[in-house]
Amino acid sequence: MRNIPALALLLLMPLFASAQLSVEYTPGYGIYTQKGDLQKLLDTKLQAILPVLPNAKIVADFPNYFTHTFGLNYVYNREEFGFQITRMSTGGKIAYSDYSGTYTNKLTLSGVRIGTRYRYDYKDLLFKGKQKLILFWELSPGVIVSSLKHSVYSEYPSKTVTESNNPDYSSTVFSLLPQMGVRTSYGRFGFHALAGYDLEFGGKLDNGYHTKISWMGLRVGIGFSYTFPPRKEKPKVKDEEID
């Protein structure tokens, strides 16, 4: 049993030797559809503040925001196998200010998605009879590690705003991201556009509110890649040439 990983690696070595390595970066946008628990948590904090600061308001309610994805892939014929890391962020904010001072109460949510990826080029198209466009689909299972931070800032000499000292919380959920897109290339540089929907399976925070952290929703992105040339094999030297 211990020799199975080594045997599998030996069998895959010819595949990796003929494959090409590529790196890519995809800036995108995340539309999050499961923010209800976070919005309820922010509203609960607002209700606790209103008796002291009646004019305090929610000025940010966990909006959709930009994402950044970095990938490293093996390219083999019409297939790609790789790893990717995605950075996501959003947040909620309660604020109030007047002539006597200012008050802000922030919930900052950040997430890092770590996953593998399989991409397949399933159809080639010619654009204006010259440039080749490739339609592809891909599937990426992974995990998302999230961190929820709470911070309060106030400057009111004449008022006392009481806030509990909440610790930071973290959670881990499983993610499955199917996507479809189109790509083209100019030499070793590639450009792509893709869209998909992130499905998540996970638990809730142990923060007293049992807040569910979810990044589930639509993903869109436009990015670029660079494919390194395959490794060249050294020519074999014949025995006659050595003599």
KEGU-771145 format. One record per residue (C-alpha): x, y, z; residue number from 1; residue in one letter. Coordinates in nm, 3 decimals, padded with zeros to 5 digits. Each point is the difference from the previous one (the first is absolute). Last residue first. Example, Ala and Ser with C-alpha at 12.3 -4.5 7.8 and 13.67 -1.06 7.14 Angstrom:
<rs>
<r><u>01.367</u><v>-00.106</v><w>00.714</w><seq>2</seq><type>s</type></r>
<r><u>-00.137</u><v>-00.344</v><w>00.066</w><seq>1</seq><type>a</type></r>
</rs>
This chain:
<rs>
<r><u>03.519</u><v>00.773</v><w>-02.944</w><seq>243</seq><type>d</type></r>
<r><u>-00.286</u><v>00.200</v><w>00.149</w><seq>242</seq><type>i</type></r>
<r><u>-00.156</u><v>00.043</v><w>-00.346</w><seq>241</seq><type>e</type></r>
<r><u>00.000</u><v>-00.374</v><w>-00.053</w><seq>240</seq><type>e</type></r>
<r><u>-00.180</u><v>-00.056</v><w>00.332</w><seq>239</seq><type>d</type></r>
<r><u>-00.286</u><v>00.215</v><w>-00.115</w><seq>238</seq><type>k</type></r>
<r><u>-00.095</u><v>00.313</v><w>00.191</w><seq>237</seq><type>v</type></r>
<r><u>-00.369</u><v>00.037</v><w>00.075</w><seq>236</seq><type>k</type></r>
<r><u>-00.148</u><v>00.341</v><w>-00.065</w><seq>235</seq><type>p</type></r>
<r><u>-00.111</u><v>00.183</v><w>00.316</w><seq>234</seq><type>k</type></r>
<r><u>-00.376</u><v>00.010</v><w>00.042</w><seq>233</seq><type>e</type></r>
<r><u>-00.165</u><v>00.339</v><w>-00.021</w><seq>232</seq><type>k</type></r>
<r><u>-00.231</u><v>00.100</v><w>00.281</w><seq>231</seq><type>r</type></r>
<r><u>-00.330</u><v>00.129</v><w>-00.128</w><seq>230</seq><type>p</type></r>
<r><u>-00.036</u><v>00.376</v><w>-00.048</w><seq>229</seq><type>p</type></r>
<r><u>-00.167</u><v>00.189</v><w>00.284</w><seq>228</seq><type>f</type></r>
<r><u>-00.363</u><v>00.099</v><w>-00.039</w><seq>227</seq><type>t</type></r>
<r><u>-00.103</u><v>00.349</v><w>00.114</w><seq>226</seq><type>y</type></r>
<r><u>-00.350</u><v>00.088</v><w>00.113</w><seq>225</seq><type>s</type></r>
<r><u>-00.256</u><v>00.281</v><w>-00.010</w><seq>224</seq><type>f</type></r>
<r><u>-00.320</u><v>00.094</v><w>00.173</w><seq>223</seq><type>g</type></r>
<r><u>-00.366</u><v>00.096</v><w>-00.020</w><seq>222</seq><type>i</type></r>
<r><u>-00.232</u><v>-00.112</v><w>00.280</w><seq>221</seq><type>g</type></r>
<r><u>-00.353</u><v>-00.082</v><w>00.105</w><seq>220</seq><type>v</type></r>
<r><u>-00.120</u><v>-00.183</v><w>00.310</w><seq>219</seq><type>r</type></r>
<r><u>-00.363</u><v>-00.042</v><w>00.107</w><seq>218</seq><type>l</type></r>
<r><u>-00.092</u><v>-00.104</v><w>00.353</w><seq>217</seq><type>g</type></r>
<r><u>00.100</u><v>-00.173</v><w>00.321</w><seq>216</seq><type>m</type></r>
<r><u>00.248</u><v>00.189</v><w>00.216</w><seq>215</seq><type>w</type></r>
<r><u>-00.164</u><v>-00.124</v><w>00.320</w><seq>214</seq><type>s</type></r>
<r><u>00.071</u><v>00.059</v><w>00.369</w><seq>213</seq><type>i</type></r>
<r><u>-00.291</u><v>-00.117</v><w>00.213</w><seq>212</seq><type>k</type></r>
<r><u>-00.037</u><v>00.184</v><w>00.329</w><seq>211</seq><type>t</type></r>
<r><u>-00.080</u><v>-00.220</v><w>00.298</w><seq>210</seq><type>h</type></r>
<r><u>-00.087</u><v>00.319</v><w>00.194</w><seq>209</seq><type>y</type></r>
<r><u>00.201</u><v>-00.100</v><w>00.309</w><seq>208</seq><type>g</type></r>
<r><u>00.326</u><v>00.016</v><w>-00.195</w><seq>207</seq><type>n</type></r>
<r><u>00.057</u><v>-00.368</v><w>-00.083</w><seq>206</seq><type>d</type></r>
<r><u>-00.002</u><v>00.073</v><w>-00.371</w><seq>205</seq><type>l</type></r>
<r><u>-00.211</u><v>-00.214</v><w>-00.230</w><seq>204</seq><type>k</type></r>
<r><u>00.055</u><v>-00.308</v><w>-00.212</w><seq>203</seq><type>g</type></r>
<r><u>00.087</u><v>-00.087</v><w>-00.357</w><seq>202</seq><type>g</type></r>
<r><u>-00.095</u><v>-00.105</v><w>-00.351</w><seq>201</seq><type>f</type></r>
<r><u>00.053</u><v>00.253</v><w>-00.275</w><seq>200</seq><type>e</type></r>
<r><u>-00.092</u><v>00.035</v><w>-00.368</w><seq>199</seq><type>l</type></r>
<r><u>00.183</u><v>00.266</v><w>-00.203</w><seq>198</seq><type>d</type></r>
<r><u>-00.171</u><v>00.084</v><w>-00.328</w><seq>197</seq><type>y</type></r>
<r><u>00.182</u><v>00.056</v><w>-00.327</w><seq>196</seq><type>g</type></r>
<r><u>00.132</u><v>00.253</v><w>-00.249</w><seq>195</seq><type>a</type></r>
<r><u>00.305</u><v>00.021</v><w>-00.224</w><seq>194</seq><type>l</type></r>
<r><u>00.209</u><v>00.233</v><w>-00.213</w><seq>193</seq><type>a</type></r>
<r><u>00.345</u><v>-00.093</v><w>-00.128</w><seq>192</seq><type>h</type></r>
<r><u>00.323</u><v>00.140</v><w>-00.139</w><seq>191</seq><type>f</type></r>
<r><u>00.311</u><v>-00.201</v><w>-00.084</w><seq>190</seq><type>g</type></r>
<r><u>00.363</u><v>00.096</v><w>-00.047</w><seq>189</seq><type>f</type></r>
<r><u>00.235</u><v>-00.259</v><w>-00.147</w><seq>188</seq><type>r</type></r>
<r><u>-00.054</u><v>00.116</v><w>-00.356</w><seq>187</seq><type>g</type></r>
<r><u>-00.319</u><v>00.199</v><w>-00.007</w><seq>186</seq><type>y</type></r>
<r><u>-00.271</u><v>-00.213</v><w>00.155</w><seq>185</seq><type>s</type></r>
<r><u>-00.378</u><v>-00.027</v><w>00.027</w><seq>184</seq><type>t</type></r>
<r><u>-00.245</u><v>-00.093</v><w>00.270</w><seq>183</seq><type>r</type></r>
<r><u>-00.370</u><v>-00.058</v><w>00.059</w><seq>182</seq><type>v</type></r>
<r><u>-00.182</u><v>-00.093</v><w>00.315</w><seq>181</seq><type>g</type></r>
<r><u>-00.193</u><v>-00.244</v><w>00.214</w><seq>180</seq><type>m</type></r>
<r><u>00.016</u><v>-00.050</v><w>00.376</w><seq>179</seq><type>q</type></r>
<r><u>-00.076</u><v>-00.258</v><w>00.270</w><seq>178</seq><type>p</type></r>
<r><u>00.111</u><v>00.100</v><w>00.354</w><seq>177</seq><type>l</type></r>
<r><u>-00.039</u><v>-00.248</v><w>00.286</w><seq>176</seq><type>l</type></r>
<r><u>00.081</u><v>00.132</v><w>00.348</w><seq>175</seq><type>s</type></r>
<r><u>00.045</u><v>-00.155</v><w>00.343</w><seq>174</seq><type>f</type></r>
<r><u>-00.019</u><v>00.232</v><w>00.300</w><seq>173</seq><type>v</type></r>
<r><u>00.250</u><v>00.115</v><w>00.262</w><seq>172</seq><type>t</type></r>
<r><u>-00.075</u><v>00.256</v><w>00.271</w><seq>171</seq><type>s</type></r>
<r><u>00.175</u><v>00.276</v><w>00.192</w><seq>170</seq><type>s</type></r>
<r><u>-00.096</u><v>00.235</v><w>00.279</w><seq>169</seq><type>y</type></r>
<r><u>00.164</u><v>00.313</v><w>00.143</w><seq>168</seq><type>d</type></r>
<r><u>-00.077</u><v>00.080</v><w>00.363</w><seq>167</seq><type>p</type></r>
<r><u>-00.283</u><v>00.232</v><w>00.110</w><seq>166</seq><type>n</type></r>
<r><u>00.085</u><v>00.258</v><w>00.266</w><seq>165</seq><type>n</type></r>
<r><u>-00.355</u><v>00.100</v><w>00.088</w><seq>164</seq><type>s</type></r>
<r><u>-00.092</u><v>00.356</v><w>-00.088</w><seq>163</seq><type>e</type></r>
<r><u>-00.124</u><v>00.281</v><w>00.223</w><seq>162</seq><type>t</type></r>
<r><u>-00.015</u><v>00.348</v><w>-00.150</w><seq>161</seq><type>v</type></r>
<r><u>00.051</u><v>00.267</v><w>00.265</w><seq>160</seq><type>t</type></r>
<r><u>-00.083</u><v>00.354</v><w>-00.101</w><seq>159</seq><type>k</type></r>
<r><u>00.145</u><v>00.346</v><w>00.072</w><seq>158</seq><type>s</type></r>
<r><u>00.353</u><v>-00.059</v><w>-00.129</w><seq>157</seq><type>p</type></r>
<r><u>-00.129</u><v>-00.184</v><w>-00.310</w><seq>156</seq><type>y</type></r>
<r><u>00.276</u><v>-00.136</v><w>-00.222</w><seq>155</seq><type>e</type></r>
<r><u>-00.084</u><v>-00.359</v><w>-00.093</w><seq>154</seq><type>s</type></r>
<r><u>00.161</u><v>-00.294</v><w>-00.182</w><seq>153</seq><type>y</type></r>
<r><u>-00.127</u><v>-00.355</v><w>00.010</w><seq>152</seq><type>v</type></r>
<r><u>00.150</u><v>-00.308</v><w>-00.168</w><seq>151</seq><type>s</type></r>
<r><u>-00.134</u><v>-00.350</v><w>-00.074</w><seq>150</seq><type>h</type></r>
<r><u>00.190</u><v>-00.250</v><w>-00.214</w><seq>149</seq><type>k</type></r>
<r><u>-00.150</u><v>-00.295</v><w>-00.188</w><seq>148</seq><type>l</type></r>
<r><u>00.253</u><v>-00.239</v><w>-00.158</w><seq>147</seq><type>s</type></r>
<r><u>-00.083</u><v>-00.252</v><w>-00.271</w><seq>146</seq><type>s</type></r>
<r><u>00.182</u><v>-00.312</v><w>-00.124</w><seq>145</seq><type>v</type></r>
<r><u>-00.157</u><v>-00.128</v><w>-00.321</w><seq>144</seq><type>i</type></r>
<r><u>00.061</u><v>-00.359</v><w>-00.110</w><seq>143</seq><type>v</type></r>
<r><u>00.030</u><v>-00.146</v><w>-00.349</w><seq>142</seq><type>g</type></r>
<r><u>-00.157</u><v>-00.175</v><w>-00.296</w><seq>141</seq><type>p</type></r>
<r><u>00.054</u><v>00.165</v><w>-00.340</w><seq>140</seq><type>s</type></r>
<r><u>-00.176</u><v>-00.104</v><w>-00.320</w><seq>139</seq><type>l</type></r>
<r><u>00.072</u><v>00.141</v><w>-00.345</w><seq>138</seq><type>e</type></r>
<r><u>-00.168</u><v>00.058</v><w>-00.332</w><seq>137</seq><type>w</type></r>
<r><u>00.156</u><v>00.122</v><w>-00.321</w><seq>136</seq><type>f</type></r>
<r><u>-00.078</u><v>00.182</v><w>-00.324</w><seq>135</seq><type>l</type></r>
<r><u>00.309</u><v>00.077</v><w>-00.207</w><seq>134</seq><type>i</type></r>
<r><u>00.024</u><v>00.300</v><w>-00.229</w><seq>133</seq><type>l</type></r>
<r><u>00.232</u><v>-00.009</v><w>-00.298</w><seq>132</seq><type>k</type></r>
<r><u>00.083</u><v>00.330</v><w>-00.168</w><seq>131</seq><type>q</type></r>
<r><u>-00.009</u><v>-00.004</v><w>-00.379</w><seq>130</seq><type>k</type></r>
<r><u>-00.334</u><v>-00.056</v><w>-00.174</w><seq>129</seq><type>g</type></r>
<r><u>-00.163</u><v>00.295</v><w>00.170</w><seq>128</seq><type>k</type></r>
<r><u>00.006</u><v>-00.204</v><w>00.325</w><seq>127</seq><type>f</type></r>
<r><u>00.058</u><v>-00.370</v><w>-00.060</w><seq>126</seq><type>l</type></r>
<r><u>-00.147</u><v>-00.234</v><w>00.260</w><seq>125</seq><type>l</type></r>
<r><u>00.142</u><v>-00.299</v><w>00.186</w><seq>124</seq><type>d</type></r>
<r><u>-00.206</u><v>-00.219</v><w>00.234</w><seq>123</seq><type>k</type></r>
<r><u>00.043</u><v>-00.213</v><w>00.313</w><seq>122</seq><type>y</type></r>
<r><u>00.309</u><v>00.144</v><w>00.166</w><seq>121</seq><type>d</type></r>
<r><u>00.004</u><v>-00.175</v><w>00.341</w><seq>120</seq><type>y</type></r>
<r><u>00.096</u><v>00.148</v><w>00.334</w><seq>119</seq><type>r</type></r>
<r><u>00.061</u><v>-00.183</v><w>00.331</w><seq>118</seq><type>y</type></r>
<r><u>00.072</u><v>00.205</v><w>00.310</w><seq>117</seq><type>r</type></r>
<r><u>00.126</u><v>-00.042</v><w>00.354</w><seq>116</seq><type>t</type></r>
<r><u>-00.098</u><v>00.229</v><w>00.283</w><seq>115</seq><type>g</type></r>
<r><u>00.092</u><v>00.256</v><w>00.261</w><seq>114</seq><type>i</type></r>
<r><u>-00.254</u><v>00.279</v><w>00.064</w><seq>113</seq><type>r</type></r>
<r><u>00.111</u><v>00.279</v><w>00.231</w><seq>112</seq><type>v</type></r>
<r><u>-00.263</u><v>00.212</v><w>00.175</w><seq>111</seq><type>g</type></r>
<r><u>-00.034</u><v>00.338</v><w>00.164</w><seq>110</seq><type>s</type></r>
<r><u>-00.290</u><v>00.142</v><w>00.201</w><seq>109</seq><type>l</type></r>
<r><u>00.033</u><v>00.335</v><w>00.177</w><seq>108</seq><type>t</type></r>
<r><u>-00.273</u><v>00.095</v><w>00.249</w><seq>107</seq><type>l</type></r>
<r><u>00.028</u><v>00.368</v><w>00.086</w><seq>106</seq><type>k</type></r>
<r><u>-00.147</u><v>00.233</v><w>00.262</w><seq>105</seq><type>n</type></r>
<r><u>00.073</u><v>00.368</v><w>-00.056</w><seq>104</seq><type>t</type></r>
<r><u>-00.064</u><v>00.303</v><w>00.225</w><seq>103</seq><type>y</type></r>
<r><u>00.087</u><v>00.367</v><w>-00.045</w><seq>102</seq><type>t</type></r>
<r><u>00.008</u><v>00.313</v><w>00.214</w><seq>101</seq><type>g</type></r>
<r><u>-00.176</u><v>00.307</v><w>00.138</w><seq>100</seq><type>s</type></r>
<r><u>-00.086</u><v>00.178</v><w>-00.325</w><seq>99</seq><type>y</type></r>
<r><u>-00.165</u><v>-00.310</v><w>-00.144</w><seq>98</seq><type>d</type></r>
<r><u>00.098</u><v>-00.351</v><w>-00.112</w><seq>97</seq><type>s</type></r>
<r><u>-00.165</u><v>-00.340</v><w>-00.025</w><seq>96</seq><type>y</type></r>
<r><u>00.107</u><v>-00.333</v><w>-00.146</w><seq>95</seq><type>a</type></r>
<r><u>-00.094</u><v>-00.366</v><w>-00.021</w><seq>94</seq><type>i</type></r>
<r><u>00.210</u><v>-00.210</v><w>-00.239</w><seq>93</seq><type>k</type></r>
<r><u>-00.023</u><v>-00.340</v><w>-00.167</w><seq>92</seq><type>g</type></r>
<r><u>00.267</u><v>-00.184</v><w>-00.193</w><seq>91</seq><type>g</type></r>
<r><u>00.130</u><v>-00.165</v><w>-00.315</w><seq>90</seq><type>t</type></r>
<r><u>00.311</u><v>-00.190</v><w>-00.106</w><seq>89</seq><type>s</type></r>
<r><u>00.122</u><v>-00.274</v><w>-00.234</w><seq>88</seq><type>m</type></r>
<r><u>00.344</u><v>-00.141</v><w>-00.094</w><seq>87</seq><type>r</type></r>
<r><u>00.009</u><v>-00.304</v><w>-00.229</w><seq>86</seq><type>t</type></r>
<r><u>00.274</u><v>-00.266</v><w>-00.012</w><seq>85</seq><type>i</type></r>
<r><u>00.030</u><v>-00.248</v><w>-00.285</w><seq>84</seq><type>q</type></r>
<r><u>00.151</u><v>-00.341</v><w>-00.067</w><seq>83</seq><type>f</type></r>
<r><u>00.029</u><v>-00.184</v><w>-00.328</w><seq>82</seq><type>g</type></r>
<r><u>-00.092</u><v>-00.250</v><w>-00.265</w><seq>81</seq><type>f</type></r>
<r><u>-00.063</u><v>00.119</v><w>-00.355</w><seq>80</seq><type>e</type></r>
<r><u>-00.134</u><v>-00.196</v><w>-00.294</w><seq>79</seq><type>e</type></r>
<r><u>-00.009</u><v>00.044</v><w>-00.379</w><seq>78</seq><type>r</type></r>
<r><u>00.355</u><v>-00.130</v><w>-00.062</w><seq>77</seq><type>n</type></r>
<r><u>00.167</u><v>00.002</v><w>00.343</w><seq>76</seq><type>y</type></r>
<r><u>00.024</u><v>00.329</v><w>00.189</w><seq>75</seq><type>v</type></r>
<r><u>00.118</u><v>-00.028</v><w>00.361</w><seq>74</seq><type>y</type></r>
<r><u>-00.130</u><v>00.291</v><w>00.203</w><seq>73</seq><type>n</type></r>
<r><u>00.084</u><v>00.265</v><w>00.260</w><seq>72</seq><type>l</type></r>
<r><u>-00.278</u><v>00.246</v><w>00.085</w><seq>71</seq><type>g</type></r>
<r><u>-00.052</u><v>00.336</v><w>00.167</w><seq>70</seq><type>f</type></r>
<r><u>-00.350</u><v>00.137</v><w>00.061</w><seq>69</seq><type>t</type></r>
<r><u>-00.094</u><v>00.350</v><w>00.118</w><seq>68</seq><type>h</type></r>
<r><u>-00.358</u><v>00.093</v><w>00.095</w><seq>67</seq><type>t</type></r>
<r><u>-00.191</u><v>00.330</v><w>-00.012</w><seq>66</seq><type>f</type></r>
<r><u>-00.304</u><v>00.073</v><w>00.214</w><seq>65</seq><type>y</type></r>
<r><u>-00.367</u><v>-00.061</v><w>00.067</w><seq>64</seq><type>n</type></r>
<r><u>-00.114</u><v>00.210</v><w>00.295</w><seq>63</seq><type>p</type></r>
<r><u>-00.004</u><v>-00.108</v><w>00.367</w><seq>62</seq><type>f</type></r>
<r><u>-00.244</u><v>00.269</v><w>00.126</w><seq>61</seq><type>d</type></r>
<r><u>00.201</u><v>00.323</v><w>-00.005</w><seq>60</seq><type>a</type></r>
<r><u>-00.141</u><v>00.331</v><w>00.137</w><seq>59</seq><type>v</type></r>
<r><u>-00.216</u><v>-00.145</v><w>00.277</w><seq>58</seq><type>i</type></r>
<r><u>-00.126</u><v>00.297</v><w>00.198</w><seq>57</seq><type>k</type></r>
<r><u>00.050</u><v>00.177</v><w>00.334</w><seq>56</seq><type>a</type></r>
<r><u>-00.254</u><v>00.276</v><w>00.060</w><seq>55</seq><type>n</type></r>
<r><u>-00.126</u><v>-00.123</v><w>00.339</w><seq>54</seq><type>p</type></r>
<r><u>00.354</u><v>-00.024</v><w>00.148</w><seq>53</seq><type>l</type></r>
<r><u>-00.040</u><v>-00.131</v><w>00.358</w><seq>52</seq><type>v</type></r>
<r><u>-00.328</u><v>-00.192</v><w>-00.037</w><seq>51</seq><type>p</type></r>
<r><u>00.095</u><v>-00.072</v><w>-00.367</w><seq>50</seq><type>l</type></r>
<r><u>00.319</u><v>-00.197</v><w>00.077</w><seq>49</seq><type>i</type></r>
<r><u>-00.157</u><v>-00.331</v><w>00.105</w><seq>48</seq><type>a</type></r>
<r><u>-00.238</u><v>00.010</v><w>-00.300</w><seq>47</seq><type>q</type></r>
<r><u>00.299</u><v>00.058</v><w>-00.231</w><seq>46</seq><type>l</type></r>
<r><u>00.183</u><v>-00.303</v><w>00.139</w><seq>45</seq><type>k</type></r>
<r><u>-00.301</u><v>-00.219</v><w>-00.072</w><seq>44</seq><type>t</type></r>
<r><u>-00.019</u><v>00.149</v><w>-00.351</w><seq>43</seq><type>d</type></r>
<r><u>00.361</u><v>-00.103</v><w>-00.068</w><seq>42</seq><type>l</type></r>
<r><u>-00.069</u><v>-00.355</v><w>00.118</w><seq>41</seq><type>l</type></r>
<r><u>-00.315</u><v>-00.018</v><w>-00.215</w><seq>40</seq><type>k</type></r>
<r><u>00.202</u><v>00.115</v><w>-00.303</w><seq>39</seq><type>q</type></r>
<r><u>00.258</u><v>-00.271</v><w>00.066</w><seq>38</seq><type>l</type></r>
<r><u>-00.269</u><v>-00.267</v><w>00.028</w><seq>37</seq><type>d</type></r>
<r><u>-00.172</u><v>00.110</v><w>-00.321</w><seq>36</seq><type>g</type></r>
<r><u>00.311</u><v>00.017</v><w>-00.219</w><seq>35</seq><type>k</type></r>
<r><u>-00.075</u><v>-00.304</v><w>-00.219</w><seq>34</seq><type>q</type></r>
<r><u>-00.010</u><v>00.142</v><w>-00.356</w><seq>33</seq><type>t</type></r>
<r><u>00.356</u><v>00.130</v><w>-00.037</w><seq>32</seq><type>y</type></r>
<r><u>00.089</u><v>00.151</v><w>-00.338</w><seq>31</seq><type>i</type></r>
<r><u>00.376</u><v>-00.030</v><w>-00.042</w><seq>30</seq><type>g</type></r>
<r><u>00.197</u><v>00.196</v><w>-00.256</w><seq>29</seq><type>y</type></r>
<r><u>00.317</u><v>-00.090</v><w>-00.183</w><seq>28</seq><type>g</type></r>
<r><u>00.372</u><v>00.046</v><w>-00.040</w><seq>27</seq><type>p</type></r>
<r><u>00.148</u><v>-00.313</v><w>-00.157</w><seq>26</seq><type>t</type></r>
<r><u>00.374</u><v>-00.070</v><w>00.012</w><seq>25</seq><type>y</type></r>
<r><u>00.163</u><v>-00.290</v><w>-00.177</w><seq>24</seq><type>e</type></r>
<r><u>00.306</u><v>-00.222</v><w>00.006</w><seq>23</seq><type>v</type></r>
<r><u>00.072</u><v>-00.274</v><w>-00.252</w><seq>22</seq><type>s</type></r>
<r><u>00.213</u><v>-00.316</v><w>-00.006</w><seq>21</seq><type>l</type></r>
<r><u>00.016</u><v>-00.215</v><w>-00.310</w><seq>20</seq><type>q</type></r>
<r><u>-00.046</u><v>-00.375</v><w>-00.018</w><seq>19</seq><type>a</type></r>
<r><u>00.229</u><v>-00.246</v><w>-00.178</w><seq>18</seq><type>s</type></r>
<r><u>00.207</u><v>-00.080</v><w>00.311</w><seq>17</seq><type>a</type></r>
<r><u>-00.311</u><v>00.009</v><w>00.218</w><seq>16</seq><type>f</type></r>
<r><u>-00.160</u><v>-00.283</v><w>-00.197</w><seq>15</seq><type>l</type></r>
<r><u>00.319</u><v>-00.207</v><w>-00.006</w><seq>14</seq><type>p</type></r>
<r><u>00.026</u><v>00.044</v><w>00.381</w><seq>13</seq><type>m</type></r>
<r><u>-00.356</u><v>-00.117</v><w>00.066</w><seq>12</seq><type>l</type></r>
<r><u>00.084</u><v>-00.371</v><w>00.028</w><seq>11</seq><type>l</type></r>
<r><u>00.293</u><v>00.074</v><w>00.231</w><seq>10</seq><type>l</type></r>
<r><u>-00.220</u><v>00.217</v><w>00.223</w><seq>9</seq><type>l</type></r>
<r><u>-00.264</u><v>-00.275</v><w>00.022</w><seq>8</seq><type>a</type></r>
<r><u>00.267</u><v>-00.250</v><w>00.105</w><seq>7</seq><type>l</type></r>
<r><u>00.130</u><v>00.236</v><w>00.269</w><seq>6</seq><type>a</type></r>
<r><u>-00.351</u><v>00.057</v><w>00.133</w><seq>5</seq><type>p</type></r>
<r><u>-00.072</u><v>-00.380</v><w>00.000</w><seq>4</seq><type>i</type></r>
<r><u>00.325</u><v>-00.104</v><w>00.172</w><seq>3</seq><type>n</type></r>
<r><u>-00.135</u><v>00.039</v><w>00.355</w><seq>2</seq><type>r</type></r>
<r><u>-00.286</u><v>-00.238</v><w>-00.077</w><seq>1</seq><type>m</type></r>
</rs>
